[in-house]
Each structure stands twice: as structure tokens, then as C-alpha cells.
Amino acid sequence: MPLEIGLIGATGIAERTLLAQGAGVRAVAASDPVRAKEYAGRHEIPVVHENYAALLADPAIDAVYISLHNSAHHRWAVRAAVAGKHVIVEKPLCLTAEELAELSFAATDVKVFEAVATADHPWQQTVHDFVHGEPYGPLVKAETTVRFAVPAPGGYRDRPELGGGIFYDAASYWLQAVQATIGLDPVAAEGRSDFDGPNGVDRSFEASLRWATGVEATLTADVGEQHISDHVFTFERATVKLRNFLRPVAGAVPLNLIVTPTDGDRQVIGFPAISYYERQLTRILDSLTDDLDAATPRITLMDEIYSDARRRKDNR
């Protein structure tokens, strides 16, 4: 029986993630009821609720999709879980380890899914096999670079109290990729930012994870005109590069791993074009995959790294 989904937030990301993929959206609520009605009309959503609480009280809704500003994810995810609804939350699932603990406590009888669109792409299994099978020797380091567009003025991305900043925008993609390829059991996690953007938000951020073996994974994230989303894995006897793992376009896109051995010919490993959002929806609706256990180390490390960067800034 298909899930009946309610949208908490009449947003563009909900359009791309669910509505454009033909998900069974029954209802929507927004902070502005007029905007919710206009949104429902555009997308032929049958029910408009006057507020989020009313949507959660709708007995016909099985699951909710939350796509509000980052600092509101936790509050409404907890309320949805308490209301007995399965929860799909746009990344990041929440912002702190304390919020995560509250959500885990509330979600005893429902499933929780963090929507990280790039998760589970086949390239991750290939690199995982390189890391753990060591055909090119041990992994030495992994470097991720992300650059997103400069946020529109006045939005939540330039308001720290709403969970704005480039790190919260980029961290889920980075940590999920590291989790899928290397594993998330580092012995050290660090973050650095000048927090010199509007309102003291971070528009540039450097993060690192280090394992007992000496392997280091780094994230360099900022905003600018040229979109960048690249991974580089350096092994003892090869470099493996993946460019544009998150492209700012809709639809299916192909990806290529470029493997450059130190003593051999360059190899291109191609993957068929995949629509991230279509694939993600399949994972969500497949018995509503319970992602909370997988998301737990990601949120824990995200909180640790961001808090470390704040401490460094405050101690200067």
C-alpha cells in the first residue's frame, strides 16, 4: 500500500525530491497558509493544512517530509515521530548530538530517513572496494572540495541561529561519502572557520577526520561563482578522482571515476546516468528505509567538528 506523505514546508527541494518523482503527496502545510494553497494548486496536492501541527494530526498521513530551515528539522522531526508518523528529513537530519538523542528517543515506533541525495551511488561501492581490498595499496588520504552558489540575500543560509552556513550545507554529503568508502570511526575530528560571513555565518570551512592508521579525510567548503563537488582518494600506488558528484541540475547524470596508477595507464570507470532524487525516493519508499543508525555517526561528527571550529574562533 503506497505511503500517504505530508509536506512540512512548501519548498523547492520538496518539488525536486518528491513531487517531480511522482510520490504520493497527500497534504502540505507552510508557515504562510496562502503560500501553501498556491503550492498545492500548482502541484495538485489534495489537502492543505493551516499549520504544521494540523498536518501531523491528519490520520490519513503515514509519513512526513520536512524541508524547513536547518534549525527546525529536529523540532518537527520529534513532533512527527511522537505523532506516529514516519519521518523523512532533508539533510542535515539535525544539528547536534543532543538533538539526535532526543529524536532517537522519540522514534521508537517509526522510521527516520535523512535525505542525502548522493547516498548509495555505485561509485561509492567501487571506492570502498579499493579502500578495503587495497588493489592500489593502502589509502593515504581523501580530499573533498565543495563550492556552492552564494546564498540569496536574506535567506536562512546567512543566519547562524537558523542553522545557516556552508558547513551544514556540505557536511552531510562529505560525511556520507566517507562513511560509505572508508567508515566513520576516526580518532580525531577538527574544524576551522573564520565565521566572517553575514551575521557571523561560515561562508568557508575546513574540516578533517583522522584515523589511527594515519589516514586523513578533509573537506574544504566555500561559496562562489564556480560550482565544485569533487572527491580525490590518494592511495599508495594510485590516485582516484571523482568530479561533480553533486551537480546543480535536475535529471539523470553520468559519473566517471578516473584512476591514475603510479605505474600504469589511466583508467576511466564509468557509471550510467542516474537521477539522484529518483533513486533516493526508491530507497525511501522501499519499506521506508530506516536510516537513523547510519545517520547517527554523521550527525555526531558534524556536531563535534562544528563545535571545534567555534571553540577555535572564540579562543583566538
C-alpha positions in Angstrom: 0.0 0.0 0.0 1.6 3.4 -1.0 2.6 5.8 1.7 0.5 8.9 2.1 3.0 11.7 2.6 2.6 15.2 4.1 4.9 18.1 3.3 6.1 20.2 6.2 7.3 23.1 4.1 6.2 24.3 0.7 9.7 24.3 -0.8 11.7 23.9 -4.0 13.6 20.9 -2.6 10.3 19.1 -1.9 9.4 19.7 -5.6 12.6 18.1 -6.8 12.8 15.3 -4.2 9.2 14.1 -4.1 6.8 15.9 -6.4 8.8 15.7 -9.6 9.3 11.9 -8.9 5.6 11.2 -8.6 5.5 10.5 -4.9 2.1 10.2 -3.2 1.9 13.5 -1.6 -1.5 13.9 0.2 -1.1 17.2 2.0 1.1 20.3 2.6 1.5 22.9 5.2 3.7 26.0 5.2 4.4 28.9 7.6 2.2 31.0 5.3 -1.2 29.3 4.6 -1.7 31.4 1.4 1.6 30.2 0.0 0.7 26.6 0.9 -2.6 26.9 -1.0 -0.8 28.3 -4.1 1.8 25.5 -3.8 -0.9 22.8 -3.5 -2.7 24.2 -6.6 0.5 24.1 -8.7 1.2 20.5 -7.7 -2.3 19.1 -7.4 -1.9 18.3 -3.7 -5.4 17.5 -2.5 -5.2 18.7 1.2 -3.8 22.0 2.6 -3.5 22.2 6.4 -3.4 25.6 8.1 -0.3 24.8 10.1 2.3 22.0 10.7 0.5 20.7 13.8 -2.7 20.2 11.9 -0.9 18.2 9.3 0.6 16.0 11.9 -2.8 15.4 13.3 -4.1 14.1 10.0 -4.8 10.4 10.5 -4.5 9.7 6.7 -0.9 10.7 6.6 1.7 7.9 7.1 4.9 9.9 6.7 6.1 13.5 6.6 8.8 15.2 4.6 10.5 18.1 6.5 12.3 20.7 4.4 12.4 23.7 6.7 15.5 25.7 7.7 18.1 23.5 9.3 17.4 24.6 12.9 13.8 23.5 12.6 14.5 19.9 11.4 14.9 18.5 14.9 11.8 20.1 16.4 9.4 18.9 13.8 11.0 15.5 13.3 10.5 14.8 17.0 6.9 16.1 16.9 6.2 13.9 13.8 7.7 10.8 15.4 5.6 11.4 18.6 2.6 11.7 16.4 3.3 8.3 15.0 4.4 9.4 11.5 7.5 8.1 9.7 9.9 10.9 9.2 11.9 12.0 6.1 14.1 15.0 6.8 16.1 17.0 4.3 19.8 16.9 5.2 21.1 17.6 7.8 18.8 15.4 9.9 19.5 17.7 12.9 22.4 19.8 14.2 23.7 18.5 17.5 24.3 15.2 19.3 21.7 16.4 21.9 19.1 16.9 19.2 19.9 13.5 17.8 19.4 11.8 21.2 16.0 13.4 21.5 15.0 12.2 18.1 16.2 8.7 18.7 14.2 8.5 21.9 11.1 9.8 20.1 11.4 7.5 17.1 10.9 4.1 18.8 7.9 3.1 16.7 8.6 4.9 13.5 11.4 5.0 10.9 13.6 8.0 10.2 15.3 8.8 6.9 17.9 11.6 6.3 17.6 12.7 2.7 21.2 12.8 1.4 20.6 12.6 -2.4 24.1 11.4 -3.3 24.0 8.4 -1.0 24.3 4.9 -2.3 25.6 5.8 -5.7 27.5 2.8 -7.2 30.8 4.7 -7.3 30.9 4.5 -3.5 31.0 0.7 -3.5 33.8 0.8 -6.1 35.9 3.1 -4.0 35.0 1.1 -0.8 36.4 -2.0 -2.5 39.6 0.0 -3.4 40.0 1.1 0.2 39.4 -2.2 1.8 40.7 -4.6 -0.9 43.8 -2.5 -1.4 44.5 -3.2 -5.1 46.4 0.0 -5.2 47.9 -0.3 -1.7 46.6 1.4 1.4 44.6 4.6 1.3 46.8 7.6 2.3 44.2 10.4 2.3 40.8 11.5 0.9 40.1 15.1 -0.1 36.7 16.6 -0.8 36.1 20.1 -2.2 32.6 21.7 -2.3 31.6 25.1 -3.6 28.0 26.1 -3.7 26.4 29.3 -5.1 26.5 32.4 -3.0 23.2 32.4 -1.0 20.4 34.8 -1.9 20.3 37.8 0.5 18.0 37.5 3.5 17.7 33.7 3.5 18.4 31.3 6.3 21.8 30.3 5.0 23.2 33.6 6.2 21.6 33.3 9.7 23.6 31.1 12.1 20.7 30.8 14.5 18.7 29.1 11.8 21.5 26.6 11.1 22.9 28.5 8.1 26.4 28.3 6.8 28.4 26.4 4.2 29.4 23.6 6.6 25.8 22.5 7.4 25.1 22.7 3.6 28.1 20.5 2.7 28.8 18.2 5.7 26.2 15.6 5.1 27.4 14.9 1.5 31.0 14.6 2.7 30.4 12.5 5.8 28.1 10.1 4.0 30.7 9.6 1.3 33.4 9.0 3.9 31.1 6.6 5.8 30.4 4.6 2.6 34.0 4.3 1.5 36.3 4.5 4.5 34.0 4.2 7.5 33.2 6.7 10.3 35.4 5.6 13.2 38.1 8.3 13.2 40.2 9.1 16.3 40.2 12.8 15.8 37.8 15.4 14.2 38.6 19.1 13.7 37.0 22.1 12.2 38.2 25.6 11.2 36.4 28.7 10.0 36.7 32.5 10.4 32.9 32.8 10.6 33.3 36.1 8.8 30.2 35.9 6.6 27.0 37.9 7.1 25.8 37.8 10.7 28.9 35.7 11.6 27.9 32.7 9.5 30.6 30.5 8.0 31.0 31.0 4.2 34.2 29.0 4.2 35.0 26.0 6.3 37.8 23.4 6.6 37.1 20.0 8.3 39.3 17.0 8.9 39.0 13.4 10.2 42.0 11.3 11.1 42.2 7.6 11.8 44.6 5.6 13.9 46.3 4.4 10.8 47.3 8.0 9.9 44.7 8.2 7.1 43.1 11.7 6.9 39.9 12.8 5.2 39.4 16.5 4.6 36.6 18.8 3.5 37.2 22.3 2.0 33.9 24.1 1.5 33.0 27.6 0.5 30.6 29.7 -1.7 31.4 31.3 -5.0 30.5 31.6 -8.7 32.0 28.2 -9.9 30.2 25.1 -8.6 32.6 22.4 -7.4 31.9 19.0 -5.9 34.9 16.7 -6.2 36.5 13.8 -4.3 40.1 12.7 -4.6 41.3 9.5 -3.0 45.1 9.1 -2.8 46.4 5.5 -2.4 49.9 4.3 -2.1 50.0 3.4 -5.8 47.2 5.4 -7.5 45.0 8.5 -7.4 41.2 8.1 -7.8 39.3 11.2 -8.7 35.6 11.9 -9.0 34.4 15.2 -10.3 31.0 16.8 -10.0 29.5 14.2 -7.6 26.7 16.7 -6.9 25.7 18.6 -9.9 23.2 21.6 -9.7 21.0 20.2 -12.4 17.8 18.1 -12.4 17.6 14.7 -14.1 20.0 11.8 -14.6 23.7 12.5 -14.9 26.6 10.1 -15.6 29.7 9.9 -13.3 33.2 8.7 -14.0 36.0 7.6 -11.6 39.4 8.5 -13.0 42.0 6.0 -11.7 45.7 7.0 -12.3 48.1 4.4 -11.1 51.7 5.4 -10.4 53.0 2.6 -12.7 50.2 2.1 -15.2 47.8 3.6 -17.7 45.0 5.9 -16.7 41.6 4.1 -16.4 38.1 5.6 -16.6 35.4 3.7 -14.7 32.0 5.0 -16.0 28.7 4.7 -14.3 25.3 5.0 -16.1 23.4 8.2 -15.7 21.4 8.2 -12.5 18.8 10.6 -11.2 19.7 11.2 -7.6 16.3 12.2 -6.5 14.6 9.3 -8.2 17.0 6.8 -6.7 16.6 8.4 -3.3 12.8 8.2 -3.5 13.1 4.5 -4.3 15.2 4.0 -1.2 12.7 5.9 0.9 9.6 4.1 -0.3 11.3 0.7 -0.1 9.6 -0.1 3.2 10.8 3.4 4.2 14.4 2.5 4.9 15.4 3.2 8.5 18.4 5.4 8.2 18.7 6.6 11.8 21.5 4.2 12.7 23.5 5.2 9.7 22.9 8.9 10.3 23.9 8.8 14.0 27.7 8.9 13.5 27.3 11.5 10.7 25.4 13.9 13.0 27.7 13.2 16.0 30.8 14.0 14.0 29.2 17.0 12.3 28.4 18.5 15.7 31.9 17.7 17.0 33.6 19.4 14.0 31.4 22.5 14.1 31.8 22.9 17.8 35.6 22.6 17.5 35.6 25.3 14.8 33.5 27.6 17.1 35.9 27.0 20.0 38.9 27.8 17.9 37.3 31.0 16.8 36.3 32.0 20.3 39.8 31.3 21.7 41.7 33.5 19.2 
